[in-house]
Amino acid sequence: MAPSREGAGVRTAGTEQRMRRSVVRGLLARAASPEVLSFAVGLPATDLLPRRALAAAGDRLLAESGVPLQYGTPCRPLKALVAGLMKERGVVCGEEQVFLCNGAQQALRLLSWLLLAPGGAVMHEEIVYDGFQTVISDFSPEVLAVPTRAGEGIDVEAVAARLAAGARPAFLYVVSDGHNPLGASLSVEKRAALVELARAYAVPIVEDDACGLLGLDGPAPLPLRALDPDWVLYVGSFSKILAPGLRVGWLVVPEHLVPALSALKHADDFDAASFAQHLVADFLGRGEMPAHLARLREEYARRRDAVLDACARHLPEGARWTRPPAGLYVWVELPGVDTMELLEVALEEEKVAFCPGVAFAAPGRRDGWNAMRLSFGGLPPERIEEAIARLGRVTKKHFSRQDHP
């Protein structure tokens, strides 16, 4: 007797939770077409990647030794160089507090394994980086979502109220500069207040600072980690400031946490990305990062301003957007417009893409349903103008609709 086909196939665990944004992912996959002008994905500028410098570094490494191609421990010279880079951010740390990871995403995953028990509580903003939500979804956590505002970031008073009422999350997740997706950077006052709350209630802060070195209007304020070395666990990445394909990130943590993180990382991927880490160490060791960062900041400020100018010219009256002081993201709000629906039409009619704001909403919420994130790193200014013009045309067709979820 032939087996029934009903329900046949490989079964998965937690499909609904893990794929809650599958519709968005499908739409964004369409945005990868060469004919689409895309603000959808947080790509740095390909033309600003230091390809020649990295190629020369690779040639030197391979000519000198085969060690970078072997299994190996984390690159110790890179730890010392990262500690020096952190000094530029105002963070004083030793190489023994630097823990190297395969990108910031692995850093977030390791910290979640370290701090969060299954079913435990995590506090973060109502609109938050979707990659972080993917990481913590494995733990089926209780999410303590607090309000946030475009241009301002997390509501510190709401955090204080939740903690005063007895909430004790495993940690609070914060993006202090160049918030993904809101584009916000926290005020100096908010930074100090968050650190005081962490100390007072013994709640660690996981600070995601992937864009902290990309201050577009001058240096970003001191990160939270500069204000407290004990309660702030810092996540950094070379993805936005050097090359995402290298998959090199780092943590700055109290030294006593490093052995546990090492054990967790060994279980996750067994080994260091040796070649990539040695490439980054060569680049930093030759003193090329300051000039490279200066070039990035100048060009990304130019692209940000091109987005803002084009939005003012082409988006309909009533649209609102942020002016990010750091990072690669502009948040646009379109009252009355369901941006998931708008994305479908924008791809079909105008071949332009963005990321709908609802993709960043906390579980069970619809925050950002009438907003979009524009990631401007991957488009040069002349293409930005054309892309916003296309977006303006399709938005005006839908702007009069009042589709509330």
C-alpha positions in Angstrom: 0.0 0.0 0.0 1.4 3.3 -1.0 2.0 5.8 1.8 -0.4 8.8 2.0 0.9 12.0 0.4 -1.0 14.1 2.9 1.5 15.9 5.2 4.4 14.2 3.4 7.8 15.8 3.4 10.4 16.9 6.0 8.8 18.5 9.0 10.4 21.5 10.6 10.3 22.9 14.1 9.0 26.3 14.8 8.2 27.1 11.2 5.7 29.9 11.9 8.0 31.7 14.3 11.2 31.3 12.3 9.5 32.4 9.0 7.2 35.2 10.2 8.7 37.5 7.6 8.8 35.0 4.8 6.6 37.3 2.6 9.0 40.1 3.1 12.0 37.9 2.3 10.3 36.8 -0.9 9.7 40.3 -2.0 13.3 41.4 -1.2 14.6 38.4 -3.2 12.9 40.0 -6.2 14.8 43.2 -5.4 18.1 41.5 -6.3 17.3 41.7 -10.0 19.8 43.9 -11.9 17.0 46.1 -13.3 15.8 47.0 -9.8 17.1 50.1 -8.0 17.2 48.8 -4.5 17.3 50.4 -1.0 16.2 47.1 0.5 19.4 45.5 1.8 22.0 47.1 4.1 24.8 46.8 1.7 27.9 49.0 1.9 29.2 50.6 -1.3 30.9 48.0 -3.5 33.1 50.7 -5.1 34.4 51.7 -1.6 35.6 48.3 -0.6 39.4 48.4 -0.4 39.9 45.6 -2.9 43.5 46.4 -3.9 44.7 46.7 -0.3 43.0 43.4 0.7 44.4 41.7 -2.4 47.9 42.9 -1.6 47.4 41.7 2.0 46.3 38.3 0.7 49.4 38.1 -1.6 51.7 38.9 1.3 50.1 36.4 3.7 50.2 33.6 1.2 53.7 34.3 0.2 55.0 34.4 3.8 53.2 31.3 5.2 50.4 28.8 4.9 49.4 29.4 8.5 46.4 31.7 7.7 44.9 28.9 5.6 45.1 26.3 8.4 42.9 25.6 11.3 43.9 28.0 14.0 43.2 30.0 17.1 41.9 33.6 16.9 44.4 36.0 15.4 46.1 37.5 18.5 47.6 40.5 16.6 44.0 41.4 15.4 42.8 41.5 19.0 45.5 44.1 19.9 44.6 46.1 16.8 40.9 46.0 17.6 41.7 47.3 21.1 43.4 50.2 19.3 40.5 50.8 17.1 38.2 50.8 20.1 40.3 53.6 21.6 39.2 55.7 18.7 35.6 55.1 19.8 36.6 56.2 23.3 36.6 52.7 24.7 39.6 51.6 26.9 40.1 47.9 26.8 42.9 45.3 26.6 43.2 42.6 24.0 42.2 40.1 26.7 38.7 41.7 26.6 38.4 41.4 22.8 36.7 38.3 21.5 36.8 37.7 17.8 33.7 36.3 16.0 32.5 35.5 12.5 30.6 38.7 12.1 28.4 40.6 14.5 25.6 38.2 13.9 27.6 35.4 15.5 28.5 37.8 18.4 24.8 38.4 19.1 24.1 34.7 18.9 26.9 33.8 21.4 25.8 36.5 23.8 22.2 35.2 23.6 23.4 31.6 24.4 25.5 33.0 27.2 22.8 35.1 28.9 19.4 33.9 27.8 17.7 30.8 29.1 14.9 29.2 27.0 11.7 31.1 27.7 13.6 33.9 29.4 12.9 37.6 29.0 14.7 40.1 26.7 14.0 43.8 26.5 14.3 45.7 23.2 12.6 48.4 21.2 9.2 47.9 19.4 11.1 48.5 16.2 14.4 46.6 16.2 17.0 45.0 13.9 15.4 41.9 12.4 18.6 39.9 12.5 18.6 40.2 16.3 15.0 38.9 16.4 16.1 35.9 14.3 18.9 35.2 16.9 16.7 35.2 20.0 13.8 33.4 18.3 15.6 30.1 19.0 14.9 30.7 22.8 11.2 31.4 22.5 11.8 34.4 24.8 9.3 36.7 26.5 9.9 39.9 24.6 9.6 43.1 26.7 9.2 45.6 24.0 9.6 49.3 24.8 8.6 52.3 22.7 11.0 54.0 20.3 10.9 57.0 18.1 12.4 57.7 14.7 15.2 60.2 15.2 15.4 59.7 18.9 15.7 56.0 19.6 14.7 54.0 22.6 12.4 55.4 25.3 14.6 55.4 28.3 11.8 56.4 30.7 9.8 53.3 29.5 12.8 51.1 30.2 13.1 52.6 33.7 9.4 52.1 34.3 9.5 48.4 33.3 12.5 47.8 35.5 11.0 49.6 38.4 7.9 47.5 38.1 9.9 44.4 38.5 10.9 43.3 35.0 14.3 41.5 35.0 15.3 40.7 31.4 18.4 38.6 30.7 19.7 41.7 28.9 18.6 44.9 27.2 19.5 45.1 23.5 20.5 48.7 22.3 21.8 50.2 19.1 23.4 53.4 20.2 24.4 54.9 16.8 23.1 54.6 13.3 20.1 52.5 14.5 19.0 49.8 12.1 16.3 50.6 10.8 15.4 54.0 12.4 18.6 55.8 11.7 18.6 57.2 15.2 21.6 57.9 17.5 21.0 58.2 21.2 21.6 61.5 23.0 24.4 61.7 25.5 21.8 62.0 28.2 20.1 58.8 27.1 23.3 56.9 27.1 24.2 57.9 30.6 20.7 57.1 31.9 20.7 53.6 30.3 24.1 52.8 31.9 22.8 53.9 35.3 19.7 51.7 34.9 22.0 48.7 34.0 24.0 49.2 37.2 21.0 49.9 39.4 19.0 46.8 38.4 22.0 44.5 37.4 20.7 44.1 33.9 23.4 43.8 31.2 23.2 45.9 28.1 24.2 44.3 24.7 25.3 47.3 22.7 25.3 46.7 18.9 27.6 49.3 17.4 28.0 48.1 13.8 27.8 51.7 12.5 29.4 53.6 15.4 32.5 54.4 13.3 30.4 55.8 10.5 29.6 59.2 12.0 28.3 61.3 9.1 28.3 64.7 10.9 31.6 64.2 12.8 32.5 61.6 15.4 29.6 59.8 17.1 29.2 60.3 20.9 30.9 57.8 23.2 29.3 54.4 23.1 27.7 52.9 26.2 30.7 50.6 26.7 32.9 53.7 27.3 30.7 54.6 30.2 30.7 51.2 31.9 33.1 48.3 31.4 31.2 45.8 33.5 27.5 46.0 32.5 27.8 46.8 28.8 28.8 44.0 26.4 29.9 45.6 23.1 29.4 44.2 19.6 31.5 45.5 16.7 31.8 44.5 13.1 34.0 45.1 10.1 31.1 44.4 7.7 30.1 48.1 7.2 33.5 49.6 7.6 35.7 47.2 5.7 34.0 44.3 3.8 31.0 42.2 4.8 32.3 39.2 2.9 35.2 38.8 5.4 32.7 38.0 8.2 34.8 39.4 11.0 33.3 40.9 14.1 34.2 41.3 17.7 33.0 41.6 21.2 34.4 43.7 24.1 33.4 42.0 27.3 34.7 41.5 30.9 37.6 39.1 30.7 35.9 36.5 33.0 33.3 35.9 30.2 35.8 35.0 27.6 36.3 31.3 28.5 32.5 30.6 28.3 32.3 32.5 25.0 35.2 30.4 23.6 33.4 27.2 24.5 30.2 28.4 22.9 31.9 29.5 19.7 33.7 26.1 19.5 30.4 24.4 19.6 28.9 26.8 17.0 31.6 26.7 14.3 34.6 24.9 15.7 37.3 27.3 14.5 38.3 30.9 13.7 38.0 32.4 10.2 41.8 32.5 10.1 42.5 33.9 6.7 39.9 36.7 7.0 41.2 37.7 10.4 44.8 37.9 9.2 43.6 40.0 6.2 42.0 42.5 8.6 45.0 42.5 10.8 47.3 43.3 7.9 45.0 46.1 6.8 44.8 47.6 10.3 48.5 47.0 11.0 49.6 49.1 8.0 47.6 52.1 9.3 45.2 52.2 6.4 42.0 52.3 8.4 41.9 56.1 9.3 42.1 57.2 5.6 39.6 54.5 4.6 37.1 55.6 7.3 37.5 59.2 6.3 36.6 58.3 2.7 33.6 56.2 3.8 32.2 59.0 6.0 32.5 61.6 3.3 30.9 59.5 0.7 28.1 58.1 2.9 27.3 61.6 4.0 27.0 62.6 0.4 24.7 59.6 -0.3 22.6 60.4 2.8 22.2 64.0 1.7 21.2 62.8 -1.8 18.4 60.7 -0.3 17.1 63.6 1.9 17.2 66.1 -1.0 15.4 63.6 -3.3 12.8 62.8 -0.7 12.0 66.5 -0.4 11.6 66.8 -4.2 9.7 63.6 -5.0 7.8 62.2 -2.0 4.3 63.4 -1.4 3.2 66.0 1.1 2.9 64.5 4.6 5.8 62.1 4.2 8.3 62.2 7.1 11.8 61.0 7.2 14.9 61.0 9.5 18.3 62.6 9.0 20.7 60.0 10.4 23.8 61.4 12.0 25.5 58.0 11.6 25.1 54.7 9.6 23.4 53.8 6.4 19.7 54.0 7.0 16.9 56.6 6.4 13.5 55.8 7.9 10.5 57.2 6.0 6.9 57.3 7.3 4.0 57.5 4.9 0.8 58.1 6.9 -2.0 55.9 5.6 0.1 53.8 3.2 0.7 50.1 3.9 4.3 49.7 2.7 4.0 46.0 2.3 1.4 46.6 -0.4 3.4 49.5 -1.7 6.5 47.3 -2.2 4.6 44.9 -4.4 3.5 47.7 -6.7 6.9 49.5 -6.6 8.7 46.4 -7.7 6.1 45.7 -10.4 5.6 49.2 -11.8 8.8 51.1 -11.1 11.5 48.5 -10.4 12.4 50.1 -7.1 12.7 48.4 -3.8 12.9 49.2 -0.1 12.4 47.3 3.2 8.9 47.6 4.7 9.0 48.9 8.3 6.9 46.1 9.6 9.8 43.7 9.0 11.4 45.2 12.1 8.3 45.1 14.3 8.6 43.1 17.6 6.7 39.8 17.6 3.0 40.1 17.5 3.1 43.8 16.6 2.5 45.9 13.5 4.7 48.9 14.3 6.2 50.4 11.1 3.4 49.1 8.9 3.3 52.6 7.2 7.1 53.1 7.1 10.1 52.0 5.0 13.8 51.7 5.6 15.9 53.1 2.8 19.5 51.7 2.9 21.5 54.2 0.9 25.0 52.6 1.0 24.7 50.6 -2.1 23.6 53.3 -4.6 25.7 56.2 -5.9 24.0 59.7 -5.7 23.0 59.8 -9.3 21.1 56.5 -9.0 19.6 57.6 -5.7 17.9 60.5 -7.4 16.4 58.2 -10.0 15.3 55.7 -7.4 13.6 58.2 -5.2 11.8 59.7 -8.2 10.5 56.2 -9.0 9.5 55.7 -5.4 7.8 59.1 -5.4 5.7 58.3 -8.5 4.4 55.0 -7.1 3.8 56.4 -3.6 1.7 59.2 -4.9 -0.6 56.7 -6.6 -1.2 55.0 -3.2 -0.9 57.9 -0.8 -4.5 58.8 -0.6 -5.5 55.3 0.6 -6.2 54.7 4.3 -5.4 51.0 4.7 -5.0 50.5 8.4 -4.1 47.0 9.5 
